[in-house]
Amino acid sequence: MTGFALGIISNKPDCLAANLPQYAELLAERRKAGKDWSIILCDDSGKPGENDALLAKISGMGIPIHYFESSRLGEWAGVVKEALGNDVSRVFSKSYGGLRNSVMLVAAGLGANLVFVDDDTYPLYDFFERHEKLLAEGHWIVPGGFEGDVGMSAPSLLFEARNLFNELEGGDVSPERAAEKLGKLVRGKPLSKSSYSLSMFGGGNLGLASEVVKRFPFTPMPYRVEDVLFRDCVDFFAGRDNAKGVFVPSNYNEAYARMPLVQHERKERDSPCLYLQLVNELKGAVLAQTVMEIGFGAFEKTTMLSDTQLEELLDDALASAWYSFGLKVTKSSFSSGLAKVKAALASDVAEELSKIAGIEKQDARIGLDELKRELDSLSMGLRSWPYITGTLDDKEIKKKVLPAARQ
């Protein structure tokens, strides 16, 4: 019987200390029920050992923990390169996608289905049973939902800021109160709690069938678009294989009855970050749309589009992303609103809002050379990942890569 692994990439030891015990409590119950669950923990905090006592306590509950530090990724890439004769270091780069691949490699070695969660979440309801049931139905991907701090994307934060400027214009909020709320938004903290959305998809609550773990990698990229590309890629090949791809509930009743849900509590950043987040997400949207227009089937071929064709796709994707992010309205709203609240703003918040008001399309443009590098990375990952996970069939390689379980 195929087992299950809970995969966590932790860069916030305090969040891990607060939330992992809640996952562990439910995991212990599932193991008592005869389900083979373990934990894969990639420590990217730079503070190894900080939660050793907690991990010892959890392993003492009979839950195997495969722990490793993210600094081992280079070592693993070297082991795989020696086995395959090809450099696969990009697949294991210390980026969002590369870290996820490291967890997936361990899960592949265990032969397990994998459920990713973030260290700033905790489980709601019968979280693990829901993942188990949906994966048992044959779905390749089970995208769970979030409650709490949900509207964290740049468009969502900008929407809240525009509403705030409208309230300011109508006299419904004072400049001082508006300035306080804007300070939170530009530091990445939503003003309101939200609930699950049918269009929601995030790597912080994501179930993957063992077949997906072995066949498809995340593509490490400089933009936070890896989740969407991974989803669409797997769904494409699932459709081609006449398999069930991404589970999508038909309505909210089904969603709340069947979807695995977590509570997400995001901490406010120390300094303003919304402008850089906006540019990053814009470029990610441009890249994602360009890839979708090319089509994932094209990455199995040896020929690609001409430079002229790629440039045209980039231009179209940029125009589409600019429109879908609502930036024409945002620029106008921010420009007029800033004049009314600027005197009450902290200098760093005022500067951040001014940069957003002044953003132009060119700030989100991706160059042709960069696009080609990312397309090459995507192609290389898709072609090489089954061979990378296949190296674990060699017991000696598996021994070098798979972290021994803490029990």
N, C-alpha and C positions, 0 to 999 in steps of 0.2 A: 504494500500500500504506500502511495506517495505521501511523504510527510509535508509539513508546513514550516516555514521560517518567518519570523518577524524581523524585518530589516530596518535598521535605524542608522542614519548618518548624523552624528551628534557633534555640534560645534559650540553648544551651550551647556556646560556641565550642570549648572543650576537647574535648567529646565529638565534635563535628563533625570536629575535626582528627584524632582517633583513629580514627574509623570511616569517614568518607567515602572515604579511599584504598582501603579494602577493597571498597566498592561500585564505585569507579571502575575497579579492576583487572578486575572481572568485566564491567563495561560495555564496556571497551575490547575484550575478547574477543568480546562480542556484536556490536559494530560491525564487527569484522574478519570475523565470520560473515555480514555483510550485513544485520544488524538495525539499524533507525534509532532509536537511543536517544539521549536528551538528559537533562539535569538541570535541574529547576526548583528554585531555592533561595530561600526566603523567610527573610530574616535578621531575627529578632525578638529578637536578643540585646542591642540597644542599643550594640553595639560593632562598627560597620561597619568593614570593612577588616582585622579581626584575622586573617582567614584568606586574605587576598588572595594570598599566595605559594602556598598550597596550591591555590587555585582556578586560578591561572595554570598550575601544574604539570599539573593535571587537564585543563584546556582544551588544553594542549600535547600531550596524549595523543590529541587529535582528538575529544574529547567536548564538544559544545556545552553551555554552562552559561547558563541564563537566571536571572540573579541580580537580586533587588530587596529593598529594605528594607521592613519592614512599615509604616513611616510613609507609604508611597505609597498605602495603601488608601483614604484620604480623597480623594486626587487621582483615583483610578480611579472612585470613587463619583460624583465630580463630572462626569467625562467621560461616564459612562453616564447620569446624570441629564439632562445637556444633550441627549443623543441621544434618550432616551425621554420626557423631560418628567416623570418620576416620581423621587421621592427613594428611592434604594435603599441608603442608607448603612448601614442595619441589617444588610443582607446581608454587608457588608464591615467590620463592627465588629471592633475588635482583641480578639477572643475566639477561643477554639479553633475554633469553626465558621467565623467570619469569615476567619481566616487560611487555613483549608483552602479556602474559596471563592476566595481570591485565587490560590492555586496552580492551582485548577481552571480559573479564567478564563484563565490563561496556557496551560494544557494545551488548552483549547478553541480558543484562537487558533492553536495548533500543529496542531490536528486529531488529537491523540494520545490513545492509551490512557494511563492514569495509574496509577502505583504509588507509594503513599505509604509512607514509612518514617520512623522517628524518629531523631534524631541520636545517641541512646544505644544504637543497635543496630548489628549488623553481619551480613552475609548468610552463610547456611549452604548448603553443597552447590551445586546448580545453580539458585540462587535465581531468576535472571531467566528462564531457560528454562522454569521451572515456571509463572511468571506468563504468559509468552507462550503456552504450550500451552493453559492453561485459558481464557484470554481468547479464543484462536482457536477454542475449542469453542463459543463463543457465550454464555458466562456473563457476566452484567452485572457481577457483583461476585465477586472472588476474595479471601476473607479468609484471609490467611496466618497462620501460627502462630508461637509464641514458645518459646524455650528459655531457661533461666536464671532470672532474677528475673521470675516469672510471676504469683505470687499477691499482686498489689499492690492489689487492691480492698479496701475497708474490711471487708467480710465475711470475706475471706481472712485479713487481718491480725488481726482480732478472734478468728478461729478459732485462730490460732497462739497468741495471748495466753491464751485459755481453756485450751488444752492445757498451757501453761506454768504457769498457776495450779494445774492438776490435778497436775502433776509436783511442784510446791511442796508441795501438800497431802500427797502420798504420800512426801515426803522424798527424791525422786529428783533434786532440784536445790536448791542452797543459795539463801538469800535474795539473797546478793550476785550470784550468777550469774544468777538470775532477773531481778534489777534491771537488769543489763547488757543482757540480751536484750530486756526490755521497753522500754528506752531506744531500741533500734534500731527496734522495731515502731512506736512512736508517732512516729518520724521517717520512717515510710513504707518501711522496708527489711525485706523478708521474711527470715525466719531460714533458710529452706531453699530450695534451687534446685528448680525444677519443670520439667515437660515439657509438651508440647502437649496441650491438651484439645479434644475434639470440639466442645465448646460455646463455644470461644474465638472472640472477635471483637473486634478493636481497630484503630483507625485507624493504628497504628504499623507495620502491614504489611497493606496493603489495595490490591488491584488493581481498577481501574475501567475498564470499556469506554468508548470514546470517546463513545458515545451517552449513557451515564450522565453523563459529564462535562458534556455540553451541556444535558441535560434536568433534572438534579436537583441542588439545592444542599444543603449542610449548613445546619442552622438554628442560628444563633448563639444560645446560651442561657447563663444564669448557672450552669448545672449541667452536669457532664460526662456528658451523656446523648445528645450529638449523634450519636455513632457508631451507637448502637442505633436511634435514630429514623431515621437515614439508611438503615441496612440494611433496616429493616422497611418504610419508605416505598418504596424501590426495588423490593423484593421484591413488594410489593403490586401496583405498576403493571406489573412484569414478568409477573406471573401474569395480569393482565388483558389484556396484549398477547400472551399465549401465547409469551412469551420465557423463556429460562433466567435465573432471578434469581441468588440467592446459591449459589455452589458449596458443597456440604456433603459431605464424604467419608462413605462408608457405614460405615467402621470404621477402626481405627488403622493397619492394614496399608496401606489406600489413602491414609490421611492422610500417613504417612511416605514413601510412594512418590511422592506427587503434590503435596502442599501446599508452597508456598514458605515456608521457615522462616528466622527470624532469631534471633540470640543477643541477649538483652536484659540489660544490666547497669545496675541502678539505683543511683544514689548516695543515701546517707543524707542527709536534709534537715538543715539547720543547727539547726532548732528543732522541737519537737513539732507535728504537723499532723494527727494521726489523727482528733481530734474534728471538726474542720472538714471533713475529707474524708468522714467518716461522715455528717454532716448534709447535705453536698452530694450525696452519692450517694443518700441516702434521698429527698431532694427530687427528684432526677433520676428515681428509680424511680417515684415518685408521678406525676410529669409524664408519663413514658413510658407507664405503664399507662393513664392517663386518655386520652391521645391514641389509644392502641390501641383502647380501648373506644369512642371516638367513631368511629374508622375513617378512613383516609386519603382515602377517596372523598368524605367529607363536606366536605373542604377545597376541593373544586371547586365547592361550592354556595354560595349567598349567605346561606342561613339556617343557624343553629347551634342548639344545645340551649338550653333555658331556664336561668336562674340556678339554679333549684332542682335541675334535672337535673345540672348541672355540679357543684354542691355534693355531691350524692349520689355522683357518680363520684369526687370527691376523697376523700371519707370512706372509700369502699371501697378505693381505691388505697393510702391511708395505712395502713389496717389490714393489707392484703396485704403491703406493703413491710416494715412492722414485723415481721411474722411471718417473712417470707422471709429477713430479715437476722439472725434469731435473737436479737433484742435482749432478750427476756425472760430467756433463759438467760445472755446476756452480762452484763446488769445484776447478776444474782445472783452470777455467777462473779467479776466484778470487785469487787463489794462485799466478799465474803468474802476474796478473795485479797489485796486491798490491805492488809487488817489485818495480814497475815503478812509483807509485804514492804516496807511503807511506810518503815520506818526505814532501809532500804538504798537507797531511791530518791533520785535527784536531785529537787530541789523542783519543777522544771518538768515532769518526768515524772510525779511524784505528782499534780500538779494536772491534767494531761491525762487520766490514768486516772480520776481522781475525776469529771471532767466527763462522761466516757463512762459511768461507773457511774450518774450522775444524769440521764442523758438521758431525756426524756419525748416522747411522741408529738407534742405541740404544737410541739416544737423543729423538727420536720420538716414541719409543715403549710404548704401553699401557699395563699395567699389567692385569692379569686375574681378580684379585679382582676389579680393577677399572672398567673393562669392565662389569662385572656382576652388579655393582652398577648402571652404566648408562643404562644397559638393563632393570634393575628393574624400574628405573625412567621412562623410555619410556613406559613400560608396565603399570605401575601405572597410568601415565597420560592419556593414551588412554582409560583405563577402567573407570577412575573416572571423566573425564572432563564432559561428558553428565550429570552426577549426580550433579556436581558442578554448572554448568549453570542452571540445573533444579531447584536448590534451590531458584532461583530468582522468581519462580512462587509464592513463599510465599511473600506476600506484606511486611511483617515485615522485612524479610531478605533483600529483595530488597531495602527497605528504609535505612537499615544499610550500604549497599554496594554502591549503586548508588549515586555518587556525585550530589548534586543539581545543576541544570544548572544555570550558570551566564547569566542573561538576562537583 
